[in-house]
Amino acid sequence: MSYLIKNGFSQFSANWKLPVEGSIMVAIFFGFSASMLGISGFESSANFVEEQQPGVFPKTLRNMWVIVSIINPLMAFFALSILPVAEIRAEHSDTLLSHMGLLSSGNWLSTLVSLDAVLVLSGAVLTSYVGVTGLLERMTLDRILPQFFLRKNKKGSSYRIIIMFFLLSISVLFITKGNVVRLAGVYTVSFLSVMLLFGFGNILLKMRREKLPRPESAKWLSVLAAITAVLIALLGNIIMKSEAGTQSNLRLFLTYFIPASLIIAFLLRRVAILRATLRVIFHIFNYTQDGFFKISSRLNNLINTINAQQFVYFTKRYNIATLNKVALYIKNNENTRNLKIVHVDDPEQVIEDKNPKSFKEVVAIINEEYPEIDVTSHVIQGVFSPELIRKLSKEWNIPINFMFIASPGDCFPFRVEDLGGVRLII
């Protein structure tokens, strides 16, 4: 501030009087698109939301909004008050804050800003590794990715996931040849795409899980406004001119995004693809029966291994329509031939029909309706709780993430995260 007062804000006045090039609306559009990147970091809190205490998540969002709303405009104001716009564009687009510290207070402030940038970047790298590890572990537990990634070292770290992410990061560095502008362009598209998916995820929660208890709820207007703003910013950053060329940034992003999407799509439909492969092999190698039978036997064993995994659905009532939806979900979305439908008989709960015979009859109907799935009924005496879930998981050797429930109501005594990974399917 002493530097600005001493110079009487002369540079800010000079920048303010510069003639505007092009349309003022275009300038506002690109300025808004670039400033949207200032919210980077908001997604980090969501990565740890399940580990946070109740009420912490909205506080972290509030604190970040306050910091961004104060610091970001001030940084732009100070930049315009110290340097000409032309010089910022030509020479200091990558080291602006450090150069501002050098001009205003000397080498010590420039060095301090650089050290702070290194610490912030280190924190961002650590956050990315934690987020990717948690995401890929969850996808692997849900059998979307191969079980190869679940191998851990002595300290409990999923080192194979970490190594794979490290190699992917190094490949991006080599492809861009360390060009900061191109790296920033890829990050821009990736980050705004993630923020866009947050908005669509919120819409899916409102449409498919409207009764699910949640401590915070965003209104429809807020969600749609946020999605619109992110879409505008994404479009603006894609078409914005850069030294490396916008098309190369988008092309580099798609170079990684498209193969990753194809791999995930393949893994989600791997049983159908394996069966199709089996048919092709049968027609091609029909004349070599010995080789065919060996390949056929191995593929069949692989399919049977995948389908042998048992799933559990906890039901409170004996509603045949609800159980039919469960069987349809299992048939269309999970690779299995075994489904246990469990009713926990709590003597203190008042339910219209608590006749175990009626429950078994309903499950028998579902079993006849879906002959490709072995549906069995189980009545457990006790109280539905996280302890009971862990007990059944251990007794039946079924991971908790292969156990399902319907969306609980407002009177449900537990938080969903307390159930240890049980999935909501209807």
Secondary structure by P-SEA (a helix, b strand, c coil): caaaaaacaaaaaaaaaccccccaaaaaaaaaaaacccccccccccccccccccaaaaaaaaaaaaaaaccaaaaaaaaaacccaaaaaccccccaaaaaaaacccaaaaaaaaaaaaaaaaaaaaaaaaaaaaaaaaaaaacccccccccccccccaaaaaaaaaaaaaaaaaaacccaaaaaaaaaaaaaaaaaaaaaaaaaaaaccccccccccccaaaaaaaaaaaaaaaaaaaaccccccaaaaaaaaaaaaaaaaaaaaaaaaaaaaaaaaaaaaaaaaccaaaaaaaaaaaaaaaaaaaacbbbbbbbccccaaaaaaaaaaaaccccccbbbbbbbbccccccccccaaaaaaaaaaaaaaccccbbbbbbbcccccaaaaaaaaaaacccccccccccccccccccccccccccccc
